[in-house]
Amino acid sequence: MFKVNPVALAAALFGLPAASAQLLGCHPAYVPGATYASSAAVSASVAEPTGNATAAVWYNYVCTGEPGWCSSAGYGDFDGPTSHWTQVWTQGAACDNSLPVVQPEAPPLWSGAGCPAPYVGSGAAGSYPAGTPVAVATDAGFSLVYACTTDANLAQFCGMDGYAPGSSQYWEQAWTLEGSCAGTLSPSAAVVPDAGGSVGGCPGSWEERDAAAPYAPGERVSATGLVYECNDAPLNLHCGQGGYEPGASLYWEQAWTLVGSCSGTIAPTSSPSFDPANSVGGCPGAWEEGDYAEGDRVSANGVVYACKGWPLGLHCGQDGYEPNADPATPDAWKDAWEAIGHCSGSIAPTTSPSFDAANAVGACPPAWEAGHDHTYYQPEDMVSVEVSASPLRKVAYTCKNDIHLANNCALYAPTDAVGGALGWEFAGSCDGSMGPTASPSFDALAENLIAGCPAEYSAAKDDYDAEEQVTIVLSAVPERKVVYECKKYPFTGYCNQFAPDAPYGNLGWELKAACTGTQSPTASPVAYAGTCEYDRCRTQDVATPCTYQSYGGDYACLKSTCDLATCTTATNSGGYNVETCTGCSKDVPTEVCAAYPVKNYGADPIADYQAGDVVRIGAQRYKVRAWPNALWAPNEAYKPCPGCTDYHADVWKDAWVEDGVCA
């Protein structure tokens, strides 16, 4: 990419050098207090000695500094006692002010075709994507082309006040001068970023969506001829939020990926595409507004449609998503439904799954039971459903291995036409019966059983810290509890926003194990008396054995630390004499932890508090939180203050967390 620097631009604008025998005409005379943009060309007279006298000599000048300074009268005194003007103006050749005014020559053409769209300042961050070119007209009859920086962070300033290309004080931080241009930009050259080629017709434009119906991973939108694809979960949850509009908002690259360019539109089709040879037999019922689950089928005009999986399937029963029927939104149904084949006649309504004796799971688990709360069935629990009484045939279903989808297992029977597929998956046929068992996933957690469950999670607590553990009760009968641990920075903050078993809880919490019973309750705080300790860790230099070599050895291992009686000299493969000594040592920074008394806050220098340090106020212990929160601990404004009701009431929790009591 061709780029023009201010010095080269000045040379282009000045024309002939000062040493030329024939002078050129002068640029317009400099006017103190006038507004000058970057690259503005002016002329001014300077008194120069000629023998015993002085004479006025005219020179051309070009603004090569910040436009704001070029417009300042203090930087336009070309013939004054100071030389401030040299900081923003570049002097060119002498000129003849009696000749016609010189029109500046345009710098070399930029690498693109024609002129891009003119710059329009919006005052908003992110209004110009990184790399976007714009044109700025000059008084000389040509336009200059500037490109928004490719640095994604600095590119946010390209449309903001104070960063207008070529004419604002800070424009060079956000824009790069690319050259001049003529004409208009050819439509075929409109795509500036490397978009990876054409993907055909343009999908629909971006729209802000409610969190209950987010963009799905892989879903595409278009903007200004570019196609963007929504990123994988959980980042797809941002795709429909304000501030993530692709190519135009501050954080769009966290949610979207630029996949190519497009032209025209994706032509709507009146007939869905399906394999005509794929007959699915009798036709299921017609679509009606209501609730549908993944895999539910409907038919229209002899075509069978299947409801897509979560979250797209949430649209299946909504107005405007009836398969191939709504003229106002002719293609919206494709977001929720998939055409899978054709049908003829009708089928009797049935909830019985296909019975395949070859696909057996063994003895039948207990039958599904209604009337329980949503925690009764857990991921990978199995139940059975009777397909026929004579002959007796049963099949088994498995509760889906997702703690959120598993909430549906108690709400819907596996064979419910609406809702059953939300929580249950068909496992196979079964025979006989077997005793009720805990879910396989719970059994796996029980292999690392914790004796004594930590405190149950509480939404009222807002200072959960990294590696802090909580209990979630899965079911009371049988009793099943699991332990979640708060993730380390940078995910710790989510622990105080989402419950472990709530949507998005996995952002902050990690499932660790099953647990039984409760931990021993801590004693009530009392006046401190006695001793109390914790493992205090500090980095220290620890003497570590090493071997000294005069050539190619460990530079940190010094000969002065060695047993000199062990030193020997030998010639290495390169022909060098190398001295080797043993019995040496070197200092190695090592974290050393040792028992340390829990002292009253301030007993040790406050400036020395580090992550993991423990202090007490009375009998109550407080521990410094992990990095980066530990950075606040040496500040006395963050002293633990659980009884405070002023601004201290929550501030101290940024640096400290309660750590039990000293018994």
TORRODREN-235975 format. One line per field, with one value per residue (C-alpha): x, y, z; residue in one letter. Coordinates in nm, 4 decimals, decimal comma. Layout:
// TORRODREN-235975
u	(X  ...) .
v	(Y  ...) .
w	(Z  ...) .
code	(a  ...) .
END
This chain:
// TORRODREN-235975
u	(0,0000  0,1421  0,1615  0,2559  0,4502  0,4349  0,7834  0,7077  0,3767  0,5541  0,7917  0,5007  0,3199  0,6216  0,7150  1,0644  1,3388  1,4793  1,7941  1,5984  1,6910  1,3239  1,0925  0,7372  0,4355  0,3493  0,0764  -0,1915  -0,0432  -0,0550  -0,3306  -0,2796  -0,5718  -0,7096  -0,7941  -0,5472  -0,5812  -0,3005  -0,1081  -0,2357  -0,0019  0,0695  0,3396  0,4993  0,7776  1,0994  1,3556  1,6934  2,0256  2,1462  2,4829  2,4447  2,0650  1,7742  1,5149  1,1807  1,1990  0,8826  0,8768  0,6160  0,5244  0,3160  0,1520  0,3188  0,2301  -0,0905  -0,3582  -0,4502  -0,0996  -0,0813  -0,3912  -0,2350  -0,0911  0,1966  0,3247  0,2878  0,5554  0,7842  0,9961  0,9832  1,2469  1,1504  1,1419  0,8295  0,6877  0,9470  0,7653  0,4529  0,5429  0,7963  0,9645  0,9863  1,1322  1,1451  0,8603  0,7608  0,4453  0,3945  0,3328  -0,0009  -0,0800  0,0603  -0,1963  -0,0498  0,0169  -0,1637  0,0502  0,0687  -0,2586  -0,3484  -0,3520  -0,7310  -0,9551  -1,1277  -1,2217  -1,3828  -1,6796  -1,6147  -1,5369  -1,8378  -1,7638  -2,0311  -1,8778  -1,9388  -1,6802  -1,6502  -1,8324  -1,5456  -1,4196  -1,0430  -0,8918  -1,1834  -1,0681  -1,2295  -1,1782  -1,1248  -1,1529  -0,8899  -0,9098  -0,6587  -0,9083  -0,8070  -0,8992  -0,6746  -0,7374  -0,6992  -0,7357  -0,8602  -0,5816  -0,5770  -0,5236  -0,8671  -0,8326  -0,7236  -0,9787  -1,2530  -1,1453  -1,1738  -1,5218  -1,4850  -1,4483  -1,0873  -0,9742  -1,1057  -0,8422  -0,5968  -0,7656  -0,7885  -0,5313  -0,5005  -0,5853  -0,2494  -0,3280  -0,6291  -0,5697  -0,2959  -0,2567  -0,2626  -0,2314  -0,4666  -0,7620  -0,9854  -1,3331  -1,5445  -1,4810  -1,5862  -1,8488  -1,6323  -1,3586  -1,5812  -1,4603  -1,1560  -1,0926  -0,9749  -1,3184  -1,2106  -1,4011  -1,7654  -2,0219  -2,2979  -2,6164  -2,6383  -2,8212  -3,0434  -2,9114  -2,8219  -3,0926  -3,0833  -3,2398  -3,3786  -3,1606  -3,4311  -3,3898  -3,0225  -2,8421  -2,7342  -2,3686  -2,2981  -2,5950  -2,5038  -2,5920  -2,4652  -2,3688  -2,2300  -2,1607  -1,9781  -2,0991  -2,0487  -2,0952  -2,1986  -1,9247  -1,9572  -2,1239  -2,1135  -1,9921  -2,3002  -2,5035  -2,3521  -2,4379  -2,7752  -2,6745  -2,6197  -2,2506  -2,1810  -2,3283  -2,0906  -1,8385  -1,9823  -1,9597  -1,6839  -1,6809  -1,8196  -1,5118  -1,5807  -1,9151  -1,8812  -1,6321  -1,5990  -1,6347  -1,6667  -1,8369  -2,1760  -2,3872  -2,7587  -2,9817  -3,0437  -3,3451  -3,6495  -3,7894  -4,1563  -4,0935  -3,8575  -3,5732  -3,5943  -3,5172  -3,8317  -3,7349  -3,7531  -4,1081  -4,1876  -4,5207  -4,8427  -4,8643  -4,8408  -5,0745  -5,0689  -4,8752  -5,0483  -4,9229  -4,7957  -4,4999  -4,2861  -3,9832  -3,6796  -3,7774  -4,1522  -4,3054  -4,5798  -4,6911  -4,8130  -4,9083  -4,7585  -4,4219  -4,3017  -4,1084  -3,9087  -3,8520  -3,4841  -3,2913  -3,2467  -3,2268  -3,3656  -3,6470  -3,7862  -3,9338  -4,1176  -4,4527  -4,4286  -4,6357  -4,4423  -4,2567  -4,5275  -4,3439  -4,3600  -4,6779  -4,6256  -4,5967  -4,4707  -4,1654  -4,1281  -3,7976  -3,8254  -3,9555  -3,6167  -3,4665  -3,6892  -3,7947  -3,6240  -3,7961  -3,7177  -3,9380  -4,2855  -4,5898  -4,9306  -5,2495  -5,2436  -5,1001  -5,2682  -5,1357  -4,8909  -4,6264  -4,4787  -4,1181  -3,9851  -3,9226  -3,5988  -3,5188  -3,1661  -3,0996  -3,1511  -3,0135  -3,0827  -3,3122  -3,5642  -3,5072  -3,8021  -4,0941  -4,1119  -4,3126  -4,5046  -4,5498  -4,1861  -4,0028  -3,7461  -3,4526  -3,5873  -3,4314  -3,0646  -2,8426  -2,8153  -3,0888  -3,2786  -3,6508  -3,8674  -4,1912  -4,4349  -4,4872  -4,7449  -4,9072  -4,9575  -4,6979  -4,5248  -4,2657  -4,0778  -3,8165  -3,5698  -3,4918  -3,1925  -3,2183  -2,9945  -2,6441  -2,6922  -2,7887  -3,0168  -3,1931  -3,2251  -3,4657  -3,7248  -3,7000  -3,9398  -4,1697  -4,2319  -4,2662  -4,0275  -4,3192  -4,4920  -4,5446  -4,4687  -4,1754  -4,0632  -3,7639  -3,6426  -3,5049  -3,5093  -3,3157  -3,4209  -3,1746  -3,3173  -3,5488  -3,5370  -3,6585  -3,7538  -3,6753  -3,3907  -3,3652  -3,3539  -3,0029  -2,8519  -2,7676  -2,4408  -2,3058  -2,3711  -2,2034  -1,8944  -1,8839  -1,9301  -1,5968  -1,4399  -1,6838  -1,6220  -1,7080  -1,8780  -2,0480  -1,9507  -2,2154  -2,4992  -2,4838  -2,6636  -2,7724  -2,7517  -2,3763  -2,1867  -1,8207  -1,7499  -1,3776  -1,1583  -1,1488  -1,4306  -1,6626  -2,0400  -2,3016  -2,5972  -2,8715  -2,9800  -3,2496  -3,3646  -3,4847  -3,2560  -3,0140  -2,7764  -2,5491  -2,2677  -1,9849  -1,9016  -1,5800  -1,5473  -1,3053  -0,9913  -0,9497  -1,0683  -1,3823  -1,4224  -1,6588  -1,9198  -1,9494  -2,1290  -2,3570  -2,4800  -2,5750  -2,3795  -2,6902  -2,8387  -2,7998  -2,4438  -2,3394  -2,0585  -1,8938  -1,7874  -1,8354  -1,6767  -1,8408  -1,5938  -1,7481  -2,0380  -2,0565  -2,2355  -2,3229  -2,2156  -1,8940  -1,8552  -2,0018  -1,7501  -1,7632  -1,9274  -1,6804  -1,5522  -1,2819  -0,9554  -0,7378  -0,4729  -0,2856  -0,4015  -0,1830  -0,1914  0,0591  0,2180  0,3968  0,6768  0,9291  1,2832  1,6263  1,7087  2,0647  2,0496  2,3364  2,4891  2,7968  3,0290  3,1745  3,3968  3,2507  2,8899  2,7790  2,5137  2,5952  2,4242  2,6565  2,9623  3,3049  3,3403  3,0673  3,2399  3,4693  3,7858  3,9466  3,7044  3,7974  3,9355  4,0192  3,9510  3,9377  3,5904  3,4897  3,5469  3,9072  3,8467  3,9841  3,6877  3,7207  3,4567  3,3917  3,1412  3,0167  2,8761  2,5482  2,3283  2,0293  1,6995  1,3794  1,1461  0,8056  0,8456  0,5437  0,5606  0,3279  0,2710  0,0557  -0,2659  -0,1949  -0,4278  -0,4816  -0,1957  0,0399  0,2551  0,3193  0,0029  0,2110  0,3401  -0,0007  -0,0110  -0,2577  -0,3371  -0,2265  -0,4573  -0,5246  -0,7781  -1,0011  -1,0932  -1,1380  -1,2695  -1,0154  -0,9873  -0,7867  -0,6459  -0,8169  -0,6324  -0,4722  -0,5721  -0,7926  -0,4880  -0,3504  -0,5986  -0,4989  -0,2006  -0,4422  -0,5869  -0,9066  -0,9874  -0,9451  -1,1987  -1,5055  -1,8012  -2,0059  -1,9698  -2,2775  -2,1068  -1,9158  -1,6928  -1,9818  -1,8821  -1,5501  -1,3384  -1,4779  -1,2853  -0,9631  -1,0588  -1,2854  -1,3976  -1,1881  -1,3511  -1,2560  -0,9596  -1,0694) .
v	(0,0000  0,3368  0,5927  0,9606  1,1240  1,5003  1,5658  1,3963  1,5790  1,9126  1,8408  1,7643  2,0820  2,3121  2,2206  2,3409  2,3623  2,6962  2,6511  2,6705  2,9705  3,0457  3,1226  2,9935  3,1905  3,2043  3,0241  3,2429  3,4741  3,3582  3,5280  3,5342  3,3751  3,1933  2,8211  2,5937  2,2209  1,9709  2,0133  2,3725  2,5763  2,9467  3,2046  3,4793  3,7369  3,7184  3,9994  3,8723  4,0642  4,1801  4,3477  4,6310  4,6279  4,3834  4,2839  4,1038  3,7537  3,5481  3,1746  2,9033  2,7060  2,3932  2,2837  1,9561  1,9644  1,9561  2,1683  2,3368  2,4772  2,5810  2,7946  2,9564  3,3063  3,2224  2,9695  3,1912  3,4539  3,3425  3,6602  3,7081  3,6796  3,3195  3,0072  2,8449  2,8206  2,5535  2,3102  2,3015  2,4582  2,3444  2,6118  2,5438  2,7266  3,1026  3,2346  3,5431  3,7001  3,8924  3,5675  3,3791  3,1881  2,8346  2,5607  2,2772  1,9543  1,6464  1,3815  1,0382  0,8507  0,6078  0,2339  0,2124  0,2922  0,6292  0,8249  0,6555  0,8083  1,1500  1,1656  1,2418  1,2858  1,1253  1,2030  0,8378  0,5742  0,2905  0,4644  0,3788  0,0186  -0,0335  0,0134  0,2136  0,4738  0,8176  1,1169  1,4783  1,7522  2,0285  2,3813  2,2814  2,0762  1,7269  1,5042  1,3352  0,9779  0,8795  0,5287  0,4575  0,2820  -0,0988  -0,0935  -0,2027  0,0020  0,3284  0,2791  0,3613  0,7276  0,7585  0,9122  1,1121  1,4870  1,6001  1,3194  1,4385  1,3314  1,6021  1,8860  1,8000  1,8081  1,4317  1,2966  1,1214  0,8923  0,7498  0,8065  0,7474  0,9626  0,7248  0,9685  1,1569  1,0395  1,1403  1,0282  0,7976  0,4571  0,1711  -0,0466  -0,3510  -0,2003  -0,1109  -0,3858  -0,2607  -0,5321  -0,8758  -1,0331  -1,3727  -1,3641  -1,3512  -1,5701  -1,4919  -1,3041  -1,0862  -1,2241  -0,9950  -0,6982  -0,7036  -0,6313  -0,6034  -0,9084  -1,0001  -1,2241  -1,4937  -1,5337  -1,4670  -1,5162  -1,8773  -1,9732  -1,9569  -1,7313  -1,4668  -1,1022  -0,8437  -0,4759  -0,2524  -0,5508  -0,7558  -1,0788  -1,1498  -1,4801  -1,5066  -1,6697  -1,9949  -2,0195  -1,8537  -1,5524  -1,5800  -1,4411  -1,0999  -1,1071  -0,9404  -0,6949  -0,3233  -0,2409  -0,5558  -0,4530  -0,6114  -0,3758  -0,0695  -0,1042  -0,1014  -0,4728  -0,6360  -0,8546  -1,0385  -1,1606  -1,1675  -1,2879  -1,1285  -1,4188  -1,2564  -1,0086  -1,0320  -0,8677  -0,8555  -1,0512  -1,4151  -1,4829  -1,5932  -1,9237  -2,0069  -2,3795  -2,5281  -2,7476  -3,1146  -3,4527  -3,5505  -3,9156  -3,8837  -3,9829  -3,9795  -4,1553  -4,0048  -3,6307  -3,5003  -3,2236  -2,8670  -2,5919  -2,3965  -2,1294  -2,2817  -2,4685  -2,7019  -2,9090  -3,0108  -3,2726  -3,2007  -3,2298  -3,0482  -3,0571  -2,8080  -2,8792  -3,2286  -3,1149  -3,2202  -2,9820  -3,0601  -2,8086  -2,7204  -2,7559  -2,4969  -2,1983  -2,1663  -2,4025  -2,1433  -1,9710  -2,2788  -2,1887  -1,8108  -1,5995  -1,5257  -1,8594  -2,0828  -2,2969  -2,1450  -1,9510  -1,5941  -1,3510  -1,0718  -1,2759  -1,5348  -1,6818  -1,6352  -1,9910  -2,1264  -1,9990  -2,2390  -2,5231  -2,7609  -2,9267  -3,2997  -3,4669  -3,5130  -3,6988  -3,8234  -3,9012  -3,8653  -4,0445  -4,1343  -3,9280  -4,1347  -4,0712  -4,4186  -4,4249  -4,6769  -5,0067  -5,1736  -5,4857  -5,4869  -5,1503  -5,2611  -5,1062  -5,4070  -5,3952  -5,1125  -4,8175  -4,6873  -4,5367  -4,1612  -3,9936  -3,6671  -3,4210  -3,3558  -3,0245  -2,9436  -3,0762  -3,4319  -3,5656  -3,4889  -3,5143  -3,8744  -4,0106  -4,2854  -4,3637  -4,6077  -4,5679  -4,8458  -4,8741  -5,1544  -5,3718  -5,6827  -5,7777  -5,5788  -5,3532  -5,0704  -4,8210  -4,6127  -4,2418  -4,0504  -3,7031  -3,4764  -3,4139  -3,0417  -2,9028  -2,6428  -2,8691  -3,1295  -2,8962  -2,9995  -3,3705  -3,3409  -3,0979  -3,3072  -3,6798  -3,8227  -3,8908  -3,5540  -3,4207  -3,0714  -3,0428  -3,4028  -3,3571  -3,0563  -3,2736  -3,6377  -3,8428  -4,1875  -4,4510  -4,7820  -5,0671  -5,2335  -5,5524  -5,6313  -5,3847  -5,2649  -5,0760  -4,6977  -4,5621  -4,2207  -4,0598  -4,1769  -3,8209  -3,7999  -4,1373  -4,0099  -3,7053  -3,9292  -4,0945  -3,7743  -3,7453  -3,4591  -3,5329  -3,2223  -2,9912  -2,6236  -2,3576  -2,3534  -2,0883  -1,7663  -1,4995  -1,2483  -1,2949  -1,0658  -1,1273  -1,4807  -1,5120  -1,7275  -2,0950  -2,0422  -2,3436  -2,3641  -2,6387  -2,6842  -2,9265  -3,1371  -3,3322  -3,3840  -3,7459  -3,9107  -3,6559  -3,5424  -3,2428  -3,1175  -2,8716  -2,5840  -2,3818  -2,0169  -1,9830  -1,7710  -1,4265  -1,3074  -1,5174  -1,4530  -1,1589  -1,3884  -1,5825  -1,2828  -1,2448  -1,5971  -1,8933  -2,2113  -2,3902  -2,0870  -1,9965  -1,8668  -2,0043  -2,1922  -1,8569  -1,8255  -2,1671  -2,5089  -2,8343  -3,0194  -3,3143  -3,4550  -3,4049  -3,5387  -3,3865  -3,0402  -2,8780  -2,8114  -2,4720  -2,2100  -2,0725  -1,7402  -1,4516  -1,3919  -1,1776  -1,3073  -1,5037  -1,7534  -1,8317  -1,8540  -1,9347  -1,9707  -2,0613  -1,7317  -1,7465  -1,5192  -1,5341  -1,5767  -1,6426  -2,0039  -2,1388  -2,4157  -2,6501  -2,5850  -2,6626  -2,3872  -2,3907  -2,1153  -2,1569  -2,2361  -2,2962  -2,1473  -1,7752  -1,7505  -2,0106  -1,8190  -1,9746  -1,7863  -2,0096  -2,3364  -2,5793  -2,4775  -2,8109  -2,9740  -2,7543  -2,9281  -2,8082  -2,9968  -2,9176  -2,9261  -3,0314  -2,6764  -2,6724  -2,4426  -2,5054  -2,5200  -2,5096  -2,7023  -2,6755  -2,8478  -2,7810  -2,4468  -2,2739  -2,0035  -1,8064  -1,9133  -1,7111  -1,9628  -1,9337  -2,0429  -2,1006  -2,1331  -2,1118  -1,7505  -1,5989  -1,4257  -1,0772  -0,7885  -0,5695  -0,3166  -0,5086  -0,5759  -0,2936  -0,2506  -0,1945  -0,5549  -0,7273  -0,9753  -1,2238  -1,4966  -1,3009  -1,3332  -1,0767  -1,0543  -0,7932  -0,9408  -1,3097  -1,2638  -1,3539  -1,1787  -1,3003  -1,0909  -1,1844  -1,3174  -1,0951  -0,8413  -0,7612  -0,8061  -0,4804  -0,2907  -0,4610  -0,2289  0,0663  0,1442  0,2716  -0,0974  -0,2060  -0,4806  -0,3137  -0,5571  -0,3316  -0,0162  0,1443  0,4240  0,3804  0,1279  -0,1167  -0,2804  -0,1239  -0,3425  -0,6551  -0,5640  -0,6540  -0,8854  -1,1803  -1,3252  -1,6315  -1,7779  -1,7052  -1,7725  -2,0344) .
w	(0,0000  -0,1019  0,1776  0,1697  0,4504  0,5189  0,3805  0,0481  0,0314  0,0892  -0,1981  -0,4291  -0,3331  -0,3732  -0,7298  -0,8281  -0,5622  -0,4408  -0,6486  -0,9750  -1,1927  -1,2682  -0,9797  -0,9642  -0,8608  -0,4913  -0,3044  -0,1419  0,1188  0,4819  0,6832  1,0623  1,2467  0,9409  0,9639  0,7855  0,7314  0,7067  0,3766  0,3341  0,1094  0,1753  0,1006  0,3080  0,2683  0,4655  0,5024  0,3809  0,3652  0,0216  0,0646  0,3159  0,3022  0,3295  0,0732  0,0990  -0,0469  -0,0846  -0,0005  -0,0275  0,2879  0,3543  0,6818  0,7819  1,1532  1,3529  1,1754  1,5025  1,5375  1,1708  1,2335  1,5405  1,4823  1,7153  1,4616  1,1514  1,2233  0,9393  0,9643  1,3400  1,6130  1,6950  1,4831  1,6247  1,2736  1,1858  1,4154  1,1965  0,8613  0,5996  0,3856  0,0140  -0,2825  -0,3194  -0,5326  -0,7338  -0,5966  -0,9218  -1,1118  -1,1172  -0,7991  -0,7937  -0,7638  -0,5545  -0,7384  -0,6227  -0,4505  -0,6193  -0,6575  -0,3820  -0,4488  -0,4849  -0,7807  -0,7878  -0,4763  -0,1761  0,0023  0,1580  0,5283  0,7472  1,1176  1,3364  1,6713  1,7675  1,8473  1,5992  1,3138  1,0753  1,0763  1,0756  0,7286  0,5861  0,3268  0,2974  0,0680  0,1783  -0,0882  -0,1057  -0,2459  -0,5132  -0,7115  -0,5990  -0,3056  -0,0526  0,0596  0,4243  0,5679  0,9190  1,1095  1,1122  1,4885  1,6190  1,9374  1,7720  1,4923  1,7412  1,7195  1,3388  1,3448  1,6648  1,7051  1,7085  1,4762  1,1382  0,8805  0,7839  0,9704  1,3407  1,6132  1,6640  1,3175  1,2725  1,5669  1,3843  1,0118  0,7543  0,4423  0,1448  -0,1484  -0,3804  -0,5873  -0,8745  -0,9772  -0,7599  -0,6141  -0,8399  -0,6739  -0,7395  -0,5241  -0,2333  -0,0015  0,1830  0,4444  0,3340  0,3369  0,2052  -0,1251  -0,2255  -0,0514  -0,3006  -0,2161  0,0941  0,4005  0,6073  0,8005  1,1708  1,4258  1,8029  1,9629  2,3009  2,5179  2,5080  2,1313  2,0515  1,7238  1,6815  1,6276  1,2541  1,1763  0,9176  0,8527  0,6057  0,6226  0,3444  0,1198  0,3842  0,5437  0,9138  1,0967  1,4615  1,6744  1,8686  2,2098  2,4528  2,2514  2,0281  2,3177  2,2411  1,8685  1,9130  2,1854  2,1419  2,1129  1,9080  1,5702  1,3164  1,1581  1,3287  1,7081  1,9632  2,0508  1,7347  1,6781  2,0059  1,8716  1,4904  1,2286  0,8838  0,6364  0,2932  0,0662  -0,1014  -0,3663  -0,4274  -0,1906  -0,1140  -0,3326  -0,1325  -0,2440  -0,2387  -0,2154  0,0427  -0,0729  0,0232  -0,1245  -0,3229  -0,2852  0,0938  0,1742  0,5440  0,5050  0,6373  0,6981  1,0548  1,1722  1,0434  1,2174  1,4900  1,7258  2,0498  2,2002  1,9928  2,0919  1,8896  1,6318  1,6418  1,2942  1,1068  0,7431  0,4839  0,1214  0,1360  0,2765  0,6222  0,8460  1,1608  1,4420  1,4883  1,8141  2,0878  2,0695  1,7135  1,8018  2,0416  1,7344  1,6038  1,7567  1,7209  1,4883  1,1687  1,1673  1,0201  0,7623  0,4144  0,4841  0,6059  0,3108  0,5386  0,6385  0,3599  0,4831  0,8596  0,9020  0,7909  1,1156  1,3121  1,0785  0,8364  0,5390  0,5649  0,3004  0,1603  0,2861  0,1763  0,3614  0,7376  1,0359  1,3579  1,6460  1,8454  2,1049  2,0848  1,9696  1,7260  1,9073  1,8022  1,9985  1,8622  2,0248  2,3853  2,7038  2,9258  3,2272  3,2351  3,4665  3,6742  3,4871  3,4463  3,7225  3,7107  3,9966  4,0911  4,0882  3,8213  4,0278  4,0590  3,7397  3,6797  3,3686  3,2431  3,4724  3,2879  3,2862  3,0942  2,8980  2,8117  2,4359  2,4401  2,7064  2,4907  2,4087  2,6837  2,5288  2,6953  2,5878  2,7883  2,7751  2,9115  3,0620  2,8541  2,9833  3,0327  3,3710  3,2106  2,9628  3,2391  3,4194  3,1584  3,2459  3,5399  3,3595  3,0470  2,9957  2,7354  2,5005  2,5339  2,1811  2,3034  2,5437  2,5675  2,3410  2,5403  2,8198  2,7054  2,4489  2,3271  2,4571  2,3318  2,4209  2,7623  2,9293  3,2877  3,5613  3,7737  4,0972  4,0876  4,0592  4,0767  3,7481  3,5854  3,5904  3,9660  4,0204  3,8399  4,0662  4,3693  4,2918  4,4270  4,7169  4,9581  5,3193  5,4465  5,1996  5,1942  5,2468  4,9953  4,7253  4,8211  4,5744  4,8597  4,8894  4,6517  4,7355  4,6147  4,5506  4,3273  4,4358  4,6875  4,6934  4,7330  4,7422  4,5082  4,6194  4,3222  4,5041  4,8622  4,8143  4,7409  4,8836  4,6092  4,6449  4,4264  4,4826  4,2507  4,2674  4,1611  3,8704  3,8887  3,7355  3,4862  3,5430  3,9174  3,8667  3,7090  4,0373  4,1870  3,8831  3,8062  4,0241  3,9422  3,8117  3,6335  3,2650  3,2099  3,5497  3,3744  3,2995  3,6624  3,8249  3,7704  3,8823  4,1102  4,2969  4,4942  4,8689  5,1754  5,5086  5,6113  5,7182  6,0856  6,1666  6,2643  6,6120  6,6742  6,6898  7,0402  7,1923  7,0578  7,2934  7,2028  6,8833  6,5247  6,2220  5,8448  5,5731  5,4679  5,1310  5,0157  4,7308  4,8637  4,7174  4,7993  4,7622  4,5023  4,3999  4,0582  3,8476  3,7293  3,3765  3,2399  2,8893  2,8003  3,1568  3,3827  3,4004  3,7395  3,8893  4,0130  4,0703  4,3981  4,5470  4,4511  4,6270  4,4394  4,5173  4,2720  3,9735  3,6660  3,3149  2,9925  2,6201  2,4690  2,1159  1,9910  2,1059  2,4049  2,7531  2,9869  3,3640  3,5608  3,9348  4,1614  4,5110  4,3874  4,4618  4,3153  4,4460  4,2885  4,3577  4,5228  4,6854  5,0464  5,2667  5,6430  5,9414  6,0407  6,3132  6,2104  6,3388  6,3970  6,0891  6,0700  6,2999  5,9921  5,7448  5,5415  5,2286  5,2563  5,2275  4,9383  4,7913  5,0438  5,3520  5,6513  5,9249  6,2039  6,3634  6,6987  6,6270  6,2722  6,0045  5,6669  5,3671  5,0831  4,7577  4,4539  4,1907  4,0648  4,3668  4,5915  4,4517  4,6729  4,9996  5,0756  5,0625  5,4065  5,2426  5,1813  5,5437  5,6300  5,7761  5,7929  6,0195  5,8140  5,6618  5,4675  5,1434  5,3241  5,3402  5,0109  4,9125  5,1412  4,9750  4,6589  4,8430  5,1311  5,1999  5,5336  5,6303  5,9399  6,2991  6,5237  6,7764) .
code	(m  f  k  v  n  p  v  a  l  a  a  a  l  f  g  l  p  a  a  s  a  q  l  l  g  c  h  p  a  y  v  p  g  a  t  y  a  s  s  a  a  v  s  a  s  v  a  e  p  t  g  n  a  t  a  a  v  w  y  n  y  v  c  t  g  e  p  g  w  c  s  s  a  g  y  g  d  f  d  g  p  t  s  h  w  t  q  v  w  t  q  g  a  a  c  d  n  s  l  p  v  v  q  p  e  a  p  p  l  w  s  g  a  g  c  p  a  p  y  v  g  s  g  a  a  g  s  y  p  a  g  t  p  v  a  v  a  t  d  a  g  f  s  l  v  y  a  c  t  t  d  a  n  l  a  q  f  c  g  m  d  g  y  a  p  g  s  s  q  y  w  e  q  a  w  t  l  e  g  s  c  a  g  t  l  s  p  s  a  a  v  v  p  d  a  g  g  s  v  g  g  c  p  g  s  w  e  e  r  d  a  a  a  p  y  a  p  g  e  r  v  s  a  t  g  l  v  y  e  c  n  d  a  p  l  n  l  h  c  g  q  g  g  y  e  p  g  a  s  l  y  w  e  q  a  w  t  l  v  g  s  c  s  g  t  i  a  p  t  s  s  p  s  f  d  p  a  n  s  v  g  g  c  p  g  a  w  e  e  g  d  y  a  e  g  d  r  v  s  a  n  g  v  v  y  a  c  k  g  w  p  l  g  l  h  c  g  q  d  g  y  e  p  n  a  d  p  a  t  p  d  a  w  k  d  a  w  e  a  i  g  h  c  s  g  s  i  a  p  t  t  s  p  s  f  d  a  a  n  a  v  g  a  c  p  p  a  w  e  a  g  h  d  h  t  y  y  q  p  e  d  m  v  s  v  e  v  s  a  s  p  l  r  k  v  a  y  t  c  k  n  d  i  h  l  a  n  n  c  a  l  y  a  p  t  d  a  v  g  g  a  l  g  w  e  f  a  g  s  c  d  g  s  m  g  p  t  a  s  p  s  f  d  a  l  a  e  n  l  i  a  g  c  p  a  e  y  s  a  a  k  d  d  y  d  a  e  e  q  v  t  i  v  l  s  a  v  p  e  r  k  v  v  y  e  c  k  k  y  p  f  t  g  y  c  n  q  f  a  p  d  a  p  y  g  n  l  g  w  e  l  k  a  a  c  t  g  t  q  s  p  t  a  s  p  v  a  y  a  g  t  c  e  y  d  r  c  r  t  q  d  v  a  t  p  c  t  y  q  s  y  g  g  d  y  a  c  l  k  s  t  c  d  l  a  t  c  t  t  a  t  n  s  g  g  y  n  v  e  t  c  t  g  c  s  k  d  v  p  t  e  v  c  a  a  y  p  v  k  n  y  g  a  d  p  i  a  d  y  q  a  g  d  v  v  r  i  g  a  q  r  y  k  v  r  a  w  p  n  a  l  w  a  p  n  e  a  y  k  p  c  p  g  c  t  d  y  h  a  d  v  w  k  d  a  w  v  e  d  g  v  c  a) .
END
